[in-house]
Amino acid sequence: MKPQDLYILNQPENYRDILLHVVAVIEQVVPEATLEYKWKIPFFYIGKKPFCYLNASHKKQFVDVAFMDGFQLQSHQNLLIADGGRSRVKSLRYKTLEEIDNDVLIDLLKEAKQWLEKR
């Protein structure tokens, strides 16, 4: 089994459910994105360009769906979080599966893909 799959499957149930849902949405919306394992977390790439990554933060109790060019995105900026001195990355954070708004996630995935293709 691939390390990115093991990362997801070895998470506690609440994180695993969120991660599996987000992966399914990303694979549906951005089918050309490939899931790799970089810096000890699942990381989606489009071609050779980093797109977004997933991180289960047990200490802070959320799953981070982080967009590499999050500061460039226009939609849903009120929902994107930038902390820890991140100058490029912004993320959606989910503590429960029920918190996920698929419309917001899909909008941001589409916009992030368009932005990446322009670079």
ChimeraX attribute file (.defattr): number of C-alpha atoms within 10 A of each C-alpha:
attribute: neighborCount
match mode: 1-to-1
recipient: residues
	/A:1	5
	/A:2	9
	/A:3	14
	/A:4	17
	/A:5	15
	/A:6	12
	/A:7	17
	/A:8	22
	/A:9	15
	/A:10	10
	/A:11	14
	/A:12	11
	/A:13	11
	/A:14	15
	/A:15	24
	/A:16	18
	/A:17	16
	/A:18	23
	/A:19	25
	/A:20	15
	/A:21	15
	/A:22	20
	/A:23	18
	/A:24	13
	/A:25	16
	/A:26	21
	/A:27	15
	/A:28	12
	/A:29	16
	/A:30	16
	/A:31	11
	/A:32	13
	/A:33	21
	/A:34	17
	/A:35	20
	/A:36	18
	/A:37	16
	/A:38	13
	/A:39	8
	/A:40	11
	/A:41	17
	/A:42	24
	/A:43	21
	/A:44	25
	/A:45	16
	/A:46	17
	/A:47	10
	/A:48	9
	/A:49	13
	/A:50	18
	/A:51	23
	/A:52	26
	/A:53	22
	/A:54	22
	/A:55	19
	/A:56	25
	/A:57	13
	/A:58	11
	/A:59	6
	/A:60	8
	/A:61	14
	/A:62	18
	/A:63	24
	/A:64	21
	/A:65	23
	/A:66	21
	/A:67	25
	/A:68	19
	/A:69	19
	/A:70	26
	/A:71	17
	/A:72	16
	/A:73	17
	/A:74	11
	/A:75	14
	/A:76	12
	/A:77	16
	/A:78	7
	/A:79	12
	/A:80	19
	/A:81	18
	/A:82	17
	/A:83	9
	/A:84	6
	/A:85	7
	/A:86	11
	/A:87	12
	/A:88	12
	/A:89	19
	/A:90	24
	/A:91	23
	/A:92	22
	/A:93	21
	/A:94	19
	/A:95	17
	/A:96	14
	/A:97	17
	/A:98	8
	/A:99	10
	/A:100	16
	/A:101	10
	/A:102	12
	/A:103	9
	/A:104	13
	/A:105	18
	/A:106	17
	/A:107	14
	/A:108	21
	/A:109	20
	/A:110	14
	/A:111	17
	/A:112	22
	/A:113	19
	/A:114	12
	/A:115	15
	/A:116	16
	/A:117	10
	/A:118	7
	/A:119	6
